[in-house]
Amino acid sequence: MSPHISVWKWHPTMLSSILHRATGVVLYFGLLKLALILAFLAAGPEWFGKVEALVYSPFGAVSFFVITGVLIYHFLNGIRHLVWDIGAGFDAKFANNMSLVIIVLSAIATAALTWWMVGSMPGVSS
């Protein structure tokens, strides 16, 4: 077994790297789900009616929240990777702080976007 677990201590940049990979996998399946829903929508009202209850269910709302959060995190962390690609931001303290900022900022942005979306839905009072 590789000694990596006993050698490395957890730090925000490591967590950020693992989360980036995990969010990529979640986005793959989430976008497959979205493509399926859009295909039902494009097929017409009678076809969309077959999945409409699922889309507007609590499961659909939680799925929207999770996919939105995952997409925002993956996007922000992707920008950090682009900054690294130009050769900047490699200082350990800066990289760790940036990882924490990205995690917190994506949580705030997800909550704000969800709050805005729910508040703008017809029939939902805020």
N, C-alpha and C positions, 0 to 999 in steps of 0.2 A: 504494500500500500504506500502511496506517495505520502511524504511527511508534510505536505502542504497545510493540512488541518492543524498540525501542532506547531508549525512555524509561523504562520500568518495570524495576526490578530485582526478581528473584524474592524473595519473602518467604513465611513460613509461611501467612499469611492468604490469599495468592493460591493457594498449593498447596491449601489447605483448600477454597477455593471451587471449584477445578477438580475435586478429588476428590469433592466433594458432587454435582456434576453427573454425573460418571462413575459414581458408585455408584448414583445414581438410575436410570441406564440399565441397569446390571447387575442391579439389583433387579427391574426390569421383566421381563427375560428369565428371571431366576431364579425369580420367582414364577409365571411361565407354566409353567416346568418342574415346579415343585411342584404346581401345579393339575392338570397332566396326570398326575403320579404319583398324586395323591389320587383322581383320577377312575378310574384303573385299580384302585386299592385299593378304592374304593367299588363297583366293578363286580363284585367277588368274587375269590376266590382264583385261579381259572383265568385271569382277566385280569391280576391283579397278577403272576402267574407269568411273564407275558411281559416285564415290566420289572424283575422282582426281581433278576436278575443284574446289571443296570445300576445299580440303586440301591445294591446292596451291593458293587459293584466298587471298585477304587482310584479310578476316575473319579468315582464317586458320593461317595466319602469326600472327595476334593479339592473337589468341587462344594459339599458341605456346609460344609467349612471356609471356602471363599471366600465363599459366600453369608452365612454367619454373620458373618464379618468385615466384609463390606460392609454388612450390616444394622446391626451394632453401631455402625460408624463413622457411617453415615447418620443413625441415631437420635441419637447424641451431638452430631453437628454440627447437627442440626435443633434440639436444645435450645439450642445457642449462637445460632442464628438467632432463636429465640423471645426470648432475652434481648436480642438486638439490637432486636427489634420493640418492646420496652418502653422502648427508648432507653438501655440500659446497655451497657457493655463496648466502647465505640468507641475508647478510648485505643489508639493503635497498638501500644505495647509489650504491653499487656494482651491485645489481640486476637491478636498473634503468639504470645505465650506460651500462650494458650488453644488456639490451633490445634495447637501442638505437643503439648500435654497430651492433646487429643482423639485425635490420631493414635497416640500411645504407649498411652494408656488403651484404645483399641479393639484394638490389637494384643495387649495383655496379656489383656484380657477374652476375646478370641477364642481365644487359646491356652489359657486356663484352662477355658473352656467346652468346647472340643474335648477337652482332657485328661480332664475330668470325664465327658463323654459316652462316650469310648472306654473309660474305666475302669469305667463302669457297664454296659457291654455284656456279655451272657452269653457265657461262653467266652473272654473276653479277660482275660488276667492283667496286672496293672500292676506 
